């Protein structure tokens, strides 16, 4: 597992918390930040997965 995958999952979790908190409190800005963090985290996770795939392919 690449460090980008771990960071991406953590960013998604942080985003989910912000999204939920913003929804509960009616804070649209916080909710939007949460949605953005989730998207960024998902992208970062996918980058880490791609790096792993390349590394594994080069080992073969």
N, C-alpha and C positions, 0 to 999 in steps of 0.2 A: 504494500500500500504506500503510495506516494504521499509526501507531506501536504501537497495541494489537495488531495482527497480529504484528508483529515480537517484541514482548514476550511474547506468548502462545506463539509457536513456541519462543522461548528458554526459557520456563518449562516447556514440555513436554519439551524436551531435558534440562533440569536434573532434572526428575522421573523421566525414563527412567533417568538415571544413578543417582539415589538408589535407585530401584526395583531396578535390577540389582545395585547394591552391597549393598543389604539382603538380596537373595535369595542372593547368593554368600556373605555372611558369616553368614547366619542371623539378621540383625537385623530383626525384624519391625516395629519402630517406624520404622526408616529406610525400609523397603520401603513401609509405609503412607504415610509422608510423600511418598515418590516418586509413589505412585498419586494422592494428593491434588494434588500439584503438576501432574501431567499433566492432571488434570481441570480444574483452575483455568486452566491454560495454554490448554486447548482452548476453554474458555468465553471467555477474553480474546481469543483469535484470532477467534472467531465474532463478538464484539462489534465488533472492528476491521473485519471484513468487512461487517457491517451498516452501520457508519458510512461506509465507502467507497461502499456501494450508495446510501445516502441522499444523500451528496455528489454522486455521479454523476447521480442522478435530478434533483437540484435544478439541475444545470448545463444540463440539456436543456430 
